[in-house]
Amino acid sequence: MKSSYLTRPFYYLWTTQTAANAADVLYIMALTVMVLDRTNSLVSAALLPLMRSGAQMLSSLVAPLLIQRFQLSRLLLLSQTGQFLLFICLALYLQLNGDSSSLMLVFSLIFVMSFLDGWTTPARNALIPRLVTHEQGLLKANGLMSVSDQVVQFAGWGLSGVIVAWIGSSPTLMVTAIIYGLAAAFTIGVQEPNHADTVAKSKLQKSAGITAETGTNRWQTLTEGWKMIWQTPRLRVLTFMDMIDMLGGSIWVGAFTLAFVQVALGQGEEWWGFINAAYFAGTIGGGLLVLALAKVIGRRYFGVMMLGMAGYGVLTAIYAINSQPLAALILVMLMGPFAELAMINRRTLIQSSVAAPMLPKVLSAQASMMHLVFCISLLGMAWLAEYIGIVNLYLFAAALTILAIVAGVLNYRAFQEKTFLRQTVK
């Protein structure tokens, strides 16, 4: 019996995504420092993440048209290669022009790069089920991806600040270009099984009662994923839970955690760093826990997801009313594993609930919604914090998690296998 269900193409995918994420963190830090030095304006620096999120949202909206035309592995290669070439242009332009470079041109290049990056996550998450040889490997693959994402976030932001301070913004961009090049090179090894699309597509068409000759226009292609989410109770509930996660999860953005540390804990900026480090350490531990418990979890994705959400919600509420710094560190470290149990099992549920040809379209629709919710959440939570206070903001986030749990409980039948099969055959 195989000890692992993860294939060589999956490890190529894992490597290229880890390298690309590390490059993203490096260049965002370098460009943020450069913009702040040039403009002395926090507003100008804040445009960077907002522009990235906006471009990725637009990209996710049009991604189904590209998914219809290209294989996912080729689409990923196109995205990574395009970002690499654009970043080379950006790095060389800044190296040659220095302080006289146009920020408008810099932001334009970032927008195009972010647009190319917008279909990377849906393509990656849709590829994962095709690159594992057994359903049990799907949970392991998602856990491994999550661990690497969290490690890059945890180590990347700290190390990138040191690198930028040590060698400067422009040299950091050149290092980033090399990492992007490696990401593009490893993408070549991401090869899908030749029969995957054909077999899955024929099954989907047969269950839907259409023939291979039936075509769809562009509008139908763009809306297929949205319609499937709306018409499938399980996907509808899971998407709602994802949106709740994004709404409540914005409380861990730097400005909110810093305000909580200062107001509720009565500590300085150094404790802000400790809280962030503890939370990321907990999420890394959570990803490793999923890997270790993959056999125990089995197909109990729904139950484990609900357990993770319940634990996260309770700990968030306790964290909100706590005023002891050391206890706060312990609480956020404990939150991480619960948050990862919920997120990884929810992602696995989505991947195992949609036929392969439809999965990237569903994930693209979800991604565009998540980017929009994130932008709205940042503005809404900032206003709410002013109105109800930072402590009540964290209690509100805990209440949102409870709302998502209630939605899951009320729709429990949608997660029963027999019920779901009847719904998908209709």
Secondary structure, DSSP 8 states (H G I E B T S, - for coil): --S--B-HHHHHHHHHHHHHHHHHHHHHHHHHHHHHHHH--HHHHHHHHHHHHHHHHHHHHHHHHHHHHS-HHHHHHHHHHHHHHHHHHHHHHHHHHGGGS-HHHHHHHHHHHHHHHTTHHHHHHHHGGGGBSSHHHHHHHHHHHHHHHHHHHHHHHHHHHHHHHHH-HHHHHHHHHHHHHHHHHHHTT----TTHHHHHHHHHHHHHT--TT----HHHHHHHHHHHHHH-HHHHHHHHHHHHHHHHHGGGSHHHHHHHHHHTS---HHHHHHHHHHHHHHHHHHHHHHHHTHHHHTT-HHHHHHHHHHHHHHHHHHHHH---HHHHHHHHHHHHHHHHHHHHHHHHHHHTTS-TTTHHHHHHHHHHHHHHHHHHHHHHHHHHHHHH-HHHHHHHHHHHHHHHHHHHHHTGGGGSHHHHHHHHH-
